[in-house]
């Protein structure tokens, strides 16, 4: 087990990503932030706080559960989480947020789930960690905290203060 991002670095990454999002989306009324349950919501909550400071006004945000859109639902039973999107995504710029981009399957499922709420004008992807060489589906992030090279036997875990008692990103070997 190796810490690859400490608490201070994680805080700076979130701030940097928020600045990049504002740079690409200068008008707050055009953007809606949706965190992917469960761990993408933790990142999206932090991003929304930073975005609201930068925009100086509230940012529309929600959370989406992809449990029943996953292609591996038959292999393992997962309990669904809450979806809360109290606005229309029709013709809006939606920023999907997740903690780690690995194979791309989670994001594909999130796109399927999102379409049930309308047809966005544009969907952008924001991830804290991009495991770039492990993609099974051609999905690339628009905003990334850090890109890391891993092999399939390694796992990346993001620990959040809210759920894990600390902020850090660790790289674990399968044996750990």
N, C-alpha and C positions, 0 to 999 in steps of 0.2 A: 504494500500500500504506500502510495506516494502522494503528497499534497502538491497539486500542480497550480492551484490558485488559492491564495489566502484571503482572509476577510477584507483587507484593504484593497487588494486587487479586484475582488468581486464588486465592491462598492464603486470603484472607479470605472469598471467595465459597464455597469448599469448606467452611470452618468454619461459615459461616452456614447453608448447606444442611444440614449434619450436625445442627446444633441444631434446625432446623425439622423434620427427619425424626424426631428423638427426641421432639419436642413432639407430633407426630401419632402416633407409635408408641412409647409409653412402656415397653413390655415387649419386651426383646431377643428373647425366644423366639418372638415373633409375626412377626418380619421376616426376610426373606431378600433379599440384594442380588445382582442379576445384571447384570453389565456386558455391553453389546452389543459384539461384536468388530467392528473392532479397537480403535477409539479410545474407546469407552465404557468399556472395561475399565480404561484408564488413570485415568479419573475415578472409577470405582467402587472401585479400589484405594485411592485417596486418601480417598474417603468412608468406606470400611470402617475405615481407620486412625483417622479422627476419631471415628467411631461407637463403636469399641472403647474409646477414651479416655472418651467420654461415658457409655457403658453400664457400663464397668469389666469387661467380659467379651467373649469372642470373638463375632463376628457371622458367621452363616452367609452365605457368598457364593460366587458362581460366575461363569461367563462363558458366553455363548451366541453361536453363529455362525448367521447368517441367510442365508448364501450361497444355499442351495437353496430358500429361501422367497421370494426376491426376485422381483418381477414384471418386472425388466429383465434377467434372466439370459441371455436370447437375444441381447440387444444387445451385451453385453460379457462376456468371460470373466473370472471372478474365481476366484482360488484360495481354497479354504475355509480358515478358521481353526479353532482348537480350541474345542469346546464342553466345558465341565467343570461339570457340576451333579451333585454327589455326595449330593444330598438330595432328598426329595420336596417338590414345591411344592403338593401336594394340601392344600386348605383353609388355606393360609398366606397371609400378606400378602407379596407380592413387589414389590420396588422395582426396576424396570427403569431402567438408567442408560445415557445416551448423551451425547456431547459437544455435538452441535448438532442441534436439531430444525428441520427445513427443511420438506419437503413432507408428512411424516408417513408416507411409504412404508416407511422403515426400521423404524419402530415397528410398523406393521401387520405386517410380516414377522416382527418379533420376537415379537409376540403369537401369531402362527401357530406359530412354533417352540416357544414356551413351553408351549402347550397339549399338545404331544407329551410333556411331562414331568408332566402332571397338570392338575387344575383348581384354580387358586388361589382363595382366598376373596376376594382383592382384589388388583388390580395398580395400582401407583402409578408414575408416571413422573418421573424426575429428569433434568434436562438442564442443562448449563452455559450454553448459549446457545439462546434461543428466537427464531427468525426468524419472528415472529408473522404476518406478512401474506403468507406464501408457501405456506400449507397447501393441499394437494390432497385430503387425507383429514382428517376432523374429529377430530383428536387434540390434546389440550392437556396440558401438563405440570402435575404437582402441585407440583413443586419446581423452581425456576429460579434460576440464578445471575444472568443478565442477559437482558432482552428487548431486542432491537434491531430496528430497521426497516431492511430492505434491499430492493433491487430485484433482479430475476432476473439481471441482468448482473454482480452482485457475488457474491463468494465469501467465506465466513467460514472461516478456518483457525485451529484450536487447536493451538498448539505445546506439547508436554510435554517437560520436562527429560529424562525417561526415553528418549524416542525422537528428539527434535529438538534437545536440548542447551540448551533454554531454555523457560521458562513464559511464554506470552503468547497473546493472541488478536488476530488481525489481520483487517482488512477489505481485500479486494483487488477491484479492478475487473477485469473479464474480460481487459482488455488487458495487465494486469500480468504 
